[in-house]
Amino acid sequence: MVYTLGTKCQGSRTPDKIRTVGDRTKAHRGKRNEHTSGATCMSKCLGLRKNKELKTLHGKDFYEKDGELRCHIKSGKGRKAREEKFYGTIEELNTCKHLIAIAGDGPLFPTIPNNLDVHYYRAVYASRVYHAHARDLDSIPHEDCYFCRGEKEGDVYDCKA
């Protein structure tokens, strides 16, 4: 059957029941900060990638150095190993330590949700790292400042943070 403009859908598919992608994004908008699972906590506090790093994370990869929680990531992007420092709140630190204690030497996350928005949590981590290393803008030389242009004009960032 060929549908032309103005014909009605047959069966149970009526226009009021059809949902579009825009409807789904409106329904889920603002809910990304409500996740409290361990995978989101680890991604937010350590900036981990989903497939290569979060899936291969084990409890034995965590250690404390100078009173700070750190993580040894064995195979990151380009199969490079690196050490990451924990940046997060005390509540997130307690959640992560609890997950590490439960996992022991085994894998931290046997399964990871497919709909996990790791890109957002990596952005949160990058922001936390910047604010932890940023200096007071009044005390740094003009050459070490980045002055935004366009719609972010007026924002100033520390280049060496």
Legacy VTK file of the C-alpha trace (Angstrom):
# vtk DataFile Version 3.0
C-alpha trace
ASCII
DATASET POLYDATA
POINTS 161 float
0.000 0.000 0.000
1.291 3.454 -0.859
0.732 6.223 1.663
0.090 9.713 0.426
-0.266 12.912 2.318
-3.436 12.863 4.383
-3.896 9.088 4.635
-4.323 7.538 8.050
-2.032 4.899 9.507
-3.606 1.473 9.773
-3.576 -0.619 12.897
-2.380 0.508 16.310
0.136 3.031 14.964
-1.720 6.281 15.478
0.040 9.642 15.408
-0.409 10.167 19.167
1.468 6.895 19.899
4.454 7.610 17.647
7.483 8.781 19.619
10.438 10.467 18.028
14.069 10.734 19.085
13.403 14.277 20.271
10.741 13.009 22.670
13.183 10.534 24.198
15.887 13.128 24.704
13.380 15.486 26.329
12.243 12.707 28.649
15.800 11.828 29.694
17.215 15.342 29.788
18.626 16.294 33.176
18.719 12.712 34.444
22.390 12.047 33.682
23.425 13.457 37.075
21.023 11.130 38.903
23.129 8.027 38.173
24.676 6.647 41.323
26.104 3.396 40.020
29.715 2.513 40.617
30.651 2.742 36.945
29.527 6.374 36.751
31.338 7.182 39.979
34.585 5.673 38.679
34.241 7.454 35.339
33.612 10.794 37.037
36.466 10.487 39.506
39.116 8.850 37.311
38.158 9.925 33.763
38.034 6.351 32.478
37.072 5.324 28.959
34.315 2.753 28.729
35.535 -0.127 26.575
39.273 -0.228 27.135
39.630 1.005 30.695
36.406 0.566 32.657
35.880 -3.028 31.510
39.437 -4.120 32.358
39.566 -2.461 35.792
40.354 -4.758 38.739
40.442 -4.160 42.481
44.192 -4.777 42.579
44.770 -1.777 40.264
44.079 0.679 43.101
46.582 1.882 45.667
47.225 4.832 47.966
50.192 7.138 47.464
50.835 10.168 49.680
47.393 9.695 51.239
45.591 9.884 47.864
43.760 7.127 46.035
45.339 6.304 42.678
44.627 3.842 39.906
46.984 2.025 37.557
45.326 1.765 34.145
46.979 -1.049 32.199
45.674 -0.513 28.693
44.394 2.937 27.888
44.165 4.623 24.533
46.906 3.273 22.300
47.495 0.472 24.846
49.480 2.872 27.001
49.614 2.357 30.745
49.109 5.370 32.996
48.484 6.355 36.591
45.388 8.400 37.464
44.752 10.366 40.620
41.299 10.331 42.182
39.385 13.631 41.926
36.013 13.560 43.627
33.922 14.242 46.692
34.225 12.332 49.959
30.962 10.518 49.190
32.329 9.401 45.808
35.592 8.331 47.451
33.683 6.167 49.933
31.598 4.644 47.108
34.733 3.802 45.119
36.528 2.330 48.153
33.470 0.178 48.871
33.470 -1.120 45.275
37.194 -1.878 45.478
36.729 -3.780 48.748
33.906 -5.868 47.251
35.870 -6.674 44.084
39.071 -7.751 45.829
41.529 -8.830 43.131
38.754 -9.613 40.643
37.137 -7.371 38.044
35.450 -4.273 39.401
32.546 -4.345 36.939
31.524 -7.709 35.469
28.935 -5.908 33.330
28.723 -2.280 32.274
25.473 -0.644 31.108
25.388 0.015 27.361
23.729 3.395 27.837
26.477 4.749 30.095
27.398 8.267 28.911
31.131 8.132 29.594
31.862 11.256 27.531
29.895 13.417 29.960
31.665 11.933 32.987
35.082 12.378 31.361
34.200 16.051 30.890
33.324 16.289 34.596
36.703 14.734 35.422
38.567 17.154 33.142
36.824 20.084 34.805
37.765 18.776 38.263
41.405 18.358 37.255
41.531 21.888 35.828
40.026 23.453 38.962
42.399 21.473 41.181
45.447 22.832 39.317
44.241 26.316 38.324
45.974 29.282 39.912
44.410 32.569 40.968
44.080 34.629 37.792
45.229 37.822 39.531
48.549 36.264 40.511
49.641 34.805 37.160
51.318 36.670 34.293
49.296 37.829 31.301
51.132 35.356 29.008
49.809 32.379 31.003
46.161 33.400 30.539
43.858 32.229 27.758
41.184 34.752 26.819
38.123 33.196 25.191
36.573 34.616 22.046
33.139 34.391 20.474
30.201 33.564 22.708
32.509 32.818 25.669
34.198 36.203 25.404
35.159 37.478 28.826
36.100 34.059 30.242
39.739 33.700 31.232
41.559 30.403 31.884
44.965 29.442 33.251
47.002 27.908 30.382
49.305 25.949 32.656
46.598 24.321 34.791
LINES 1 162
161 0 1 2 3 4 5 6 7 8 9 10 11 12 13 14 15 16 17 18 19 20 21 22 23 24 25 26 27 28 29 30 31 32 33 34 35 36 37 38 39 40 41 42 43 44 45 46 47 48 49 50 51 52 53 54 55 56 57 58 59 60 61 62 63 64 65 66 67 68 69 70 71 72 73 74 75 76 77 78 79 80 81 82 83 84 85 86 87 88 89 90 91 92 93 94 95 96 97 98 99 100 101 102 103 104 105 106 107 108 109 110 111 112 113 114 115 116 117 118 119 120 121 122 123 124 125 126 127 128 129 130 131 132 133 134 135 136 137 138 139 140 141 142 143 144 145 146 147 148 149 150 151 152 153 154 155 156 157 158 159 160
